[in-house]
Amino acid sequence: MTNKPLSITELTTCLKVVGDPTRFLILKFVEKKTYCVCEFVEMLQMSQPAVSQHLRKLKDLDIIKEERRGQWRYFSINKESMYYSLIQELLDQSNDGDERYLQALEREGLARC
């Protein structure tokens, strides 16, 4: 993890990606543990292609890491990302009592990967 200041372009690029409510919600989940794509589909109640597009944008910016286990893909936060300290600060400012977050957490564990 680096703490060097981000350029305006780097900063705004990151904020555009994490500014999407679904992607930010994904970051709240992967901050604490690793999740499979199928778990996000269930928790977010979205199609697999839609979830994969959100994950791709986060992965393309190196904010999350992908690990393959057989046919499944698992995602976790990338603590080595140049954006990690910014992401962590944003996550620290977010409300764990947010309704959408709590509803998604209620569906955690329902997916069978």
Backbone as ProteinMPNN parsed JSONL, in Angstrom:
{"seq_chain_A": "MTNKPLSITELTTCLKVVGDPTRFLILKFVEKKTYCVCEFVEMLQMSQPAVSQHLRKLKDLDIIKEERRGQWRYFSINKESMYYSLIQELLDQSNDGDERYLQALEREGLARC", "coords_chain_A": {"N_chain_A": [[0.852, -1.177, 0.0], [0.563, 2.153, -0.87], [1.107, 5.515, 0.179], [1.293, 7.736, -1.318], [0.36, 10.89, -2.638], [-2.506, 11.127, -4.736], [-2.909, 11.832, -8.217], [-4.965, 14.344, -9.769], [-6.385, 13.217, -11.877], [-6.154, 10.454, -11.263], [-7.479, 10.395, -8.797], [-10.101, 11.357, -9.438], [-10.857, 9.411, -11.279], [-10.96, 7.113, -9.679], [-12.961, 7.915, -7.832], [-15.157, 8.114, -9.549], [-15.582, 5.446, -10.198], [-16.023, 4.17, -7.668], [-18.111, 5.684, -6.835], [-20.526, 4.746, -7.655], [-23.475, 3.405, -6.335], [-23.942, 0.58, -6.112], [-21.401, -0.539, -6.594], [-20.024, 0.609, -4.454], [-21.31, -0.609, -2.356], [-20.529, -3.26, -2.788], [-17.83, -2.948, -2.167], [-18.059, -2.423, 0.577], [-18.75, -4.942, 1.45], [-16.556, -6.629, 0.656], [-14.59, -5.503, 2.127], [-14.574, -6.72, 4.569], [-14.534, -9.507, 4.169], [-13.978, -12.299, 1.873], [-15.807, -12.793, -1.115], [-17.86, -14.756, -3.304], [-18.848, -14.519, -6.748], [-21.447, -15.534, -7.151], [-22.564, -15.183, -4.641], [-22.771, -12.405, -4.477], [-24.673, -12.005, -6.482], [-26.974, -13.081, -5.313], [-27.134, -11.569, -2.905], [-27.27, -8.891, -3.801], [-29.365, -9.033, -5.465], [-29.253, -9.095, -8.306], [-28.568, -9.703, -11.781], [-26.129, -12.147, -12.873], [-24.409, -11.272, -15.019], [-24.659, -8.457, -14.692], [-23.625, -8.043, -12.1], [-21.042, -8.963, -12.563], [-20.081, -6.995, -14.316], [-19.909, -4.767, -12.634], [-17.987, -5.733, -10.825], [-15.847, -6.06, -12.577], [-15.189, -3.407, -13.223], [-14.227, -2.471, -10.764], [-12.122, -4.23, -10.433], [-10.544, -3.673, -12.686], [-9.473, -1.242, -11.97], [-7.876, -2.032, -9.998], [-8.765, -2.168, -7.407], [-10.042, -4.218, -6.178], [-9.261, -7.711, -5.666], [-9.079, -10.722, -7.567], [-9.694, -14.161, -7.24], [-9.421, -17.376, -8.477], [-11.241, -20.31, -7.907], [-11.617, -23.333, -8.806], [-14.431, -23.43, -10.842], [-15.442, -21.085, -9.924], [-15.271, -17.588, -9.038], [-13.686, -15.527, -6.735], [-13.73, -12.607, -4.7], [-11.903, -9.982, -3.125], [-10.912, -7.168, -1.087], [-8.269, -5.108, -2.265], [-5.551, -4.546, -0.576], [-3.153, -3.589, -1.346], [-3.518, -1.787, -3.302], [-3.114, 1.367, -4.942], [-5.151, 3.017, -4.337], [-6.146, 2.259, -1.937], [-5.989, 3.55, 0.691], [-7.648, 5.77, 0.315], [-10.079, 4.484, -0.349], [-10.496, 3.081, 2.032], [-10.855, 5.199, 3.809], [-13.249, 6.295, 2.817], [-14.961, 4.108, 3.241], [-14.855, 3.994, 6.014], [-16.323, 6.239, 6.603], [-18.85, 5.545, 5.907], [-22.225, 4.488, 6.588], [-23.036, 1.819, 8.57], [-25.569, 1.135, 9.143], [-27.111, 1.507, 6.945], [-29.962, 1.048, 4.926], [-30.065, -0.453, 2.475], [-27.659, -1.851, 2.577], [-28.015, -3.393, 4.942], [-30.228, -4.955, 4.163], [-29.105, -6.438, 2.069], [-27.173, -7.852, 3.512], [-28.825, -9.517, 4.976], [-29.429, -11.424, 3.123], [-27.119, -12.748, 2.828], [-25.244, -15.696, 2.557], [-27.238, -17.216, 1.432], [-26.797, -18.057, -1.132], [-25.705, -20.812, -3.135], [-22.796, -21.884, -3.945]], "CA_chain_A": [[0.0, 0.0, 0.0], [1.33, 3.393, -0.903], [0.385, 6.679, 0.674], [1.625, 8.909, -2.117], [-0.844, 11.602, -3.083], [-3.018, 10.773, -6.061], [-3.12, 12.943, -9.15], [-6.385, 14.683, -9.937], [-6.953, 12.203, -12.769], [-6.285, 9.205, -10.506], [-8.502, 10.599, -7.78], [-11.437, 11.433, -10.038], [-11.149, 8.102, -11.872], [-11.356, 6.25, -8.569], [-14.246, 8.352, -7.297], [-16.206, 7.759, -10.514], [-15.846, 4.005, -10.102], [-16.606, 3.817, -6.374], [-19.278, 6.524, -6.612], [-21.741, 3.999, -7.981], [-23.952, 2.796, -5.088], [-23.755, -0.877, -6.101], [-19.974, -0.826, -6.43], [-19.627, 0.954, -3.096], [-21.852, -1.679, -1.517], [-19.611, -4.392, -2.964], [-16.625, -2.64, -1.389], [-18.377, -2.608, 1.995], [-18.723, -6.383, 1.732], [-15.212, -7.207, 0.516], [-13.727, -4.929, 3.159], [-14.555, -7.613, 5.722], [-14.225, -10.89, 3.814], [-13.969, -12.65, 0.46], [-17.112, -13.239, -1.606], [-17.992, -15.325, -4.644], [-19.791, -13.806, -7.62], [-22.815, -16.02, -6.925], [-23.055, -14.574, -3.407], [-23.186, -11.036, -4.817], [-25.918, -12.1, -7.257], [-28.049, -13.284, -4.343], [-27.217, -10.467, -1.947], [-27.641, -7.644, -4.478], [-30.534, -9.348, -6.295], [-28.934, -8.639, -9.654], [-28.12, -10.785, -12.654], [-24.697, -12.415, -12.827], [-23.683, -10.349, -15.904], [-24.638, -7.109, -14.107], [-22.664, -8.083, -10.996], [-19.707, -9.111, -13.151], [-19.673, -5.692, -14.859], [-19.487, -3.944, -11.498], [-16.726, -6.294, -10.331], [-14.802, -5.785, -13.567], [-14.756, -2.015, -13.084], [-13.414, -2.39, -9.552], [-10.9, -4.996, -10.672], [-9.737, -2.938, -13.67], [-8.787, -0.169, -11.255], [-7.029, -2.72, -9.014], [-9.322, -1.907, -6.08], [-10.314, -5.543, -5.631], [-8.486, -8.822, -6.214], [-9.867, -11.88, -7.984], [-9.052, -15.458, -7.047], [-10.22, -18.465, -9.052], [-11.294, -21.584, -7.19], [-12.421, -24.15, -9.71], [-15.194, -22.624, -11.8], [-15.927, -19.881, -9.264], [-14.352, -16.469, -8.832], [-13.856, -14.902, -5.432], [-13.198, -11.251, -4.701], [-11.578, -9.363, -1.841], [-10.334, -5.834, -1.247], [-6.83, -5.13, -2.535], [-4.895, -3.628, 0.356], [-1.94, -3.088, -2.001], [-3.932, -0.814, -4.314], [-2.753, 2.767, -4.692], [-6.371, 3.686, -3.897], [-6.649, 1.628, -0.709], [-6.226, 4.475, 1.809], [-8.837, 6.558, -0.028], [-11.233, 3.581, -0.224], [-10.693, 2.816, 3.459], [-11.419, 6.42, 4.407], [-14.655, 6.365, 2.398], [-15.683, 3.049, 3.942], [-14.955, 4.399, 7.419], [-17.338, 7.287, 6.702], [-20.163, 5.031, 5.503], [-23.135, 4.086, 7.653], [-23.331, 0.387, 8.583], [-27.001, 0.984, 9.327], [-27.79, 1.81, 5.682], [-31.012, 0.061, 4.666], [-29.703, -1.356, 1.379], [-26.577, -2.692, 3.104], [-28.594, -4.354, 5.881], [-31.055, -5.891, 3.4], [-28.197, -7.345, 1.365], [-26.568, -8.734, 4.519], [-29.826, -10.527, 5.346], [-29.422, -12.472, 2.076], [-25.804, -13.379, 2.836], [-25.27, -17.112, 2.884], [-28.326, -17.915, 0.746], [-26.294, -18.593, -2.415], [-25.022, -22.098, -3.095], [-21.757, -21.864, -4.973]], "C_chain_A": [[0.894, 1.234, 0.0], [0.463, 4.529, -0.393], [0.713, 7.919, -0.127], [0.337, 9.572, -2.578], [-1.221, 11.194, -4.514], [-3.116, 12.023, -6.923], [-4.617, 13.216, -9.244], [-7.065, 13.645, -10.82], [-7.156, 10.892, -12.03], [-7.421, 9.302, -9.487], [-9.902, 10.591, -8.378], [-11.824, 10.117, -10.71], [-11.643, 7.141, -10.796], [-12.745, 6.63, -8.046], [-15.405, 8.044, -8.239], [-16.579, 6.293, -10.383], [-16.541, 3.671, -8.784], [-17.832, 4.652, -6.034], [-20.588, 5.861, -6.966], [-22.206, 3.272, -6.71], [-23.743, 1.273, -5.015], [-22.29, -1.233, -5.903], [-19.491, -0.476, -5.026], [-20.123, -0.107, -2.115], [-20.968, -2.929, -1.599], [-18.343, -4.161, -2.142], [-16.869, -2.795, 0.109], [-18.325, -4.09, 2.359], [-17.301, -6.921, 1.715], [-14.212, -6.588, 1.487], [-13.54, -5.929, 4.298], [-14.199, -9.055, 5.386], [-14.294, -11.09, 2.308], [-15.343, -13.198, 0.069], [-16.995, -13.796, -3.014], [-18.997, -14.489, -5.436], [-21.225, -14.232, -7.318], [-23.41, -15.455, -5.632], [-23.522, -13.14, -3.658], [-24.502, -11.044, -5.59], [-27.103, -12.212, -6.307], [-28.234, -12.065, -3.437], [-27.72, -9.167, -2.577], [-28.905, -7.791, -5.315], [-30.389, -8.753, -7.689], [-28.531, -9.854, -10.474], [-26.604, -10.957, -12.547], [-23.926, -11.5, -13.784], [-23.596, -8.927, -15.327], [-23.63, -7.035, -12.964], [-21.247, -8.139, -11.553], [-19.2, -7.802, -13.742], [-19.193, -4.762, -13.735], [-18.138, -4.426, -10.963], [-15.573, -5.992, -11.281], [-14.276, -4.358, -13.422], [-13.881, -1.822, -11.848], [-12.081, -3.106, -9.739], [-9.977, -4.27, -11.652], [-8.943, -1.816, -13.017], [-7.898, -0.721, -10.13], [-7.488, -2.458, -7.578], [-9.661, -3.218, -5.381], [-9.434, -6.569, -6.332], [-9.438, -9.963, -6.542], [-9.039, -13.14, -7.767], [-9.972, -16.529, -7.632], [-10.094, -19.709, -8.179], [-12.219, -22.48, -7.989], [-13.126, -23.256, -10.704], [-15.643, -21.286, -11.209], [-14.837, -18.835, -9.107], [-14.716, -15.773, -7.526], [-13.13, -13.558, -5.418], [-12.981, -10.754, -3.276], [-10.964, -7.991, -2.117], [-8.824, -5.972, -1.442], [-6.146, -4.082, -1.656], [-3.602, -3.052, -0.214], [-2.257, -2.025, -3.061], [-3.48, 0.59, -3.935], [-3.947, 3.567, -4.171], [-6.843, 3.224, -2.516], [-6.923, 2.633, 0.413], [-7.439, 5.356, 1.557], [-10.101, 5.713, 0.16], [-11.54, 3.334, 1.251], [-11.305, 4.023, 4.165], [-12.902, 6.563, 4.054], [-15.491, 5.32, 3.13], [-15.871, 3.397, 5.42], [-16.048, 5.446, 7.632], [-18.744, 6.777, 6.39], [-20.925, 4.471, 6.703], [-23.438, 2.593, 7.556], [-24.814, 0.115, 8.818], [-27.799, 1.302, 8.074], [-28.752, 0.682, 5.319], [-30.622, -0.943, 3.575], [-28.605, -2.332, 1.821], [-27.145, -3.776, 4.022], [-29.468, -5.388, 5.167], [-30.191, -6.906, 2.665], [-27.543, -8.32, 2.341], [-27.536, -9.83, 4.965], [-29.833, -11.689, 4.355], [-28.069, -13.174, 2.004], [-25.954, -14.838, 3.258], [-26.373, -17.902, 2.185], [-27.86, -18.567, -0.56], [-25.584, -19.929, -2.175], [-24.03, -22.15, -4.246], [-21.218, -23.275, -5.209]], "O_chain_A": [[1.849, 1.335, 0.77], [-0.761, 4.503, -0.52], [0.448, 9.035, 0.319], [-0.652, 8.9, -2.871], [-0.364, 10.956, -5.365], [-3.372, 13.122, -6.43], [-5.432, 12.389, -8.833], [-8.194, 13.238, -10.546], [-8.214, 10.275, -12.15], [-8.223, 8.379, -9.35], [-10.789, 9.896, -7.88], [-12.998, 9.747, -10.709], [-12.635, 6.439, -10.991], [-13.597, 5.764, -7.845], [-16.51, 7.746, -7.787], [-17.756, 5.937, -10.449], [-17.546, 2.96, -8.783], [-18.523, 4.367, -5.056], [-21.654, 6.365, -6.613], [-21.405, 2.589, -6.072], [-23.402, 0.747, -3.955], [-21.971, -2.133, -5.126], [-18.647, -1.176, -4.466], [-19.429, -0.453, -1.16], [-20.699, -3.573, -0.585], [-17.844, -5.081, -1.495], [-15.985, -3.25, 0.835], [-17.902, -4.446, 3.459], [-16.882, -7.596, 2.656], [-13.104, -7.1, 1.648], [-12.478, -5.98, 4.919], [-13.625, -9.759, 6.217], [-14.626, -10.169, 1.561], [-15.959, -13.96, 0.814], [-16.154, -13.372, -3.806], [-19.875, -13.84, -4.868], [-22.119, -13.39, -7.237], [-24.623, -15.269, -5.538], [-24.543, -12.71, -3.121], [-25.353, -10.181, -5.375], [-28.112, -11.526, -6.474], [-29.353, -11.594, -3.234], [-28.497, -8.432, -1.966], [-29.451, -6.807, -5.811], [-31.252, -8.026, -8.181], [-28.195, -10.904, -9.925], [-25.889, -10.026, -12.176], [-22.874, -10.988, -13.401], [-22.564, -8.269, -15.464], [-22.865, -6.074, -12.871], [-20.356, -7.441, -11.068], [-18.003, -7.524, -13.675], [-18.191, -4.063, -13.882], [-17.252, -3.619, -10.681], [-14.458, -5.703, -10.845], [-13.069, -4.125, -13.489], [-12.898, -1.082, -11.893], [-11.043, -2.645, -9.263], [-8.761, -4.255, -11.464], [-7.85, -1.483, -13.474], [-7.254, 0.038, -9.406], [-6.687, -2.521, -6.645], [-9.58, -3.322, -4.157], [-8.931, -6.338, -7.431], [-10.464, -10.147, -5.886], [-7.846, -13.18, -8.07], [-11.161, -16.576, -7.315], [-9.001, -20.102, -7.772], [-13.442, -22.403, -7.869], [-12.494, -22.415, -11.343], [-16.172, -20.442, -11.931], [-13.648, -19.149, -9.051], [-15.879, -15.476, -7.254], [-12.076, -13.39, -6.031], [-13.749, -11.052, -2.361], [-10.551, -7.696, -3.238], [-8.188, -6.846, -0.853], [-6.163, -2.889, -1.959], [-3.021, -2.134, 0.365], [-1.346, -1.438, -3.644], [-3.464, 0.955, -2.759], [-3.781, 4.66, -3.63], [-7.828, 3.742, -1.99], [-7.987, 2.579, 1.03], [-8.185, 5.659, 2.488], [-11.076, 6.171, 0.756], [-12.697, 3.373, 1.668], [-12.175, 3.872, 5.022], [-13.713, 6.917, 4.91], [-16.598, 5.611, 3.585], [-16.922, 3.126, 6.001], [-16.629, 5.53, 8.714], [-19.722, 7.498, 6.588], [-20.334, 4.04, 7.693], [-24.029, 2.145, 6.574], [-25.259, -1.026, 8.701], [-29.027, 1.363, 8.122], [-28.399, -0.495, 5.397], [-30.828, -2.145, 3.736], [-28.638, -3.509, 1.464], [-26.792, -4.947, 3.89], [-29.45, -6.566, 5.525], [-30.507, -8.095, 2.64], [-27.378, -9.496, 2.018], [-27.115, -10.94, 5.294], [-30.202, -12.809, 4.709], [-27.891, -14.094, 1.205], [-26.69, -15.163, 4.189], [-26.442, -19.124, 2.325], [-28.474, -19.524, -1.03], [-24.949, -20.135, -1.141], [-24.401, -22.428, -5.387], [-20.331, -23.466, -6.042]]}, "name": "protein", "num_of_chains": 1, "seq": "MTNKPLSITELTTCLKVVGDPTRFLILKFVEKKTYCVCEFVEMLQMSQPAVSQHLRKLKDLDIIKEERRGQWRYFSINKESMYYSLIQELLDQSNDGDERYLQALEREGLARC"}
